[in-house]
Amino acid sequence: MTRRFQAFTLQQASEESPTLAGLMARARDGQMRLQAILPLLPAEMRPALQAGPSEEGSWCILVKGNAVAAKLRQMSPMLLARLRAKGWDVTAIRIKVQGRS
């Protein structure tokens, strides 16, 4: 007997798996939050940021480098205000520095 595997898209897979659908929704939410704050950030900082997960009122931003993390910490009150104005219930922003690869 010959088995044939049928290729399908990530969208199709997520529609059939509740776990994967939830993960995709969290990733989209993080990206939407990042897009909401990008206009407030200096253009040079933007490529160094990556959206992370959110849970229980806290959102995580992954950054490349300590200097970017320090600047982001200074700006966090303004970023929180922007997120709240856009409708997210965020009480804290966690900043995680990514390790060097």
C-alpha positions in Angstrom: 0.0 0.0 0.0 1.3 3.4 -1.0 0.7 6.3 1.3 0.3 9.7 -0.2 0.7 12.8 1.9 -1.4 15.8 0.9 0.2 19.2 1.4 -1.9 21.8 3.1 -1.4 25.4 4.2 -0.8 26.6 7.7 -4.2 28.3 7.6 -5.8 24.9 6.9 -3.9 23.2 9.7 -4.8 25.9 12.2 -8.5 25.6 11.3 -8.4 21.9 12.1 -6.4 22.2 15.4 -7.7 24.3 18.3 -4.3 24.4 19.8 -2.7 25.7 16.7 -5.5 28.1 16.1 -4.9 29.6 19.6 -1.2 29.9 19.0 -1.8 31.6 15.7 -4.3 34.1 17.4 -1.7 34.9 20.0 1.0 35.5 17.4 -1.4 37.8 15.4 -2.2 39.7 18.6 1.5 40.3 19.4 2.1 41.5 15.9 -0.9 43.9 16.1 0.4 45.3 19.4 3.9 45.8 17.9 2.4 47.6 14.9 0.5 49.9 17.3 3.6 51.1 19.1 6.1 51.2 16.1 5.1 54.8 15.1 6.2 56.0 18.6 9.7 54.5 18.3 12.8 55.9 16.5 13.2 54.3 13.1 16.6 52.9 14.0 15.1 50.9 16.9 12.3 49.2 14.9 14.3 46.4 13.3 15.6 45.4 16.7 12.2 44.5 18.1 10.1 41.4 17.9 6.6 40.8 19.3 6.4 38.3 22.1 3.5 36.7 23.9 0.9 38.3 26.1 -0.6 36.8 29.2 -2.6 38.2 32.1 -2.2 41.8 31.3 1.5 41.6 30.5 3.0 41.8 27.0 6.6 40.7 26.2 8.8 42.4 23.6 11.9 40.7 22.5 14.8 43.0 21.7 18.3 42.7 20.2 20.7 44.4 22.6 20.8 46.0 26.0 20.8 49.6 24.6 17.5 49.0 22.9 16.1 47.4 26.0 17.1 50.4 28.1 15.5 52.9 25.7 12.4 50.8 25.5 12.1 50.7 29.3 12.3 54.5 29.4 9.5 54.7 26.8 7.3 52.0 28.4 4.8 54.4 30.1 4.1 56.0 26.7 3.9 52.6 25.0 1.4 51.3 27.6 -0.7 54.4 27.1 -0.8 53.8 23.4 -1.8 50.1 23.8 -4.6 51.0 26.3 -5.8 53.7 23.9 -6.0 51.1 21.1 -8.1 48.8 23.4 -5.7 46.4 24.9 -5.9 45.7 28.6 -2.1 45.9 29.3 -0.7 46.6 32.7 3.0 45.9 32.0 5.5 45.5 29.2 8.2 42.9 29.8 11.4 43.4 27.8 13.6 40.4 27.1 17.0 40.7 25.5 17.6 38.0 23.0 20.8 36.0 23.2 23.4 36.4 20.5 23.4 33.8 17.8 
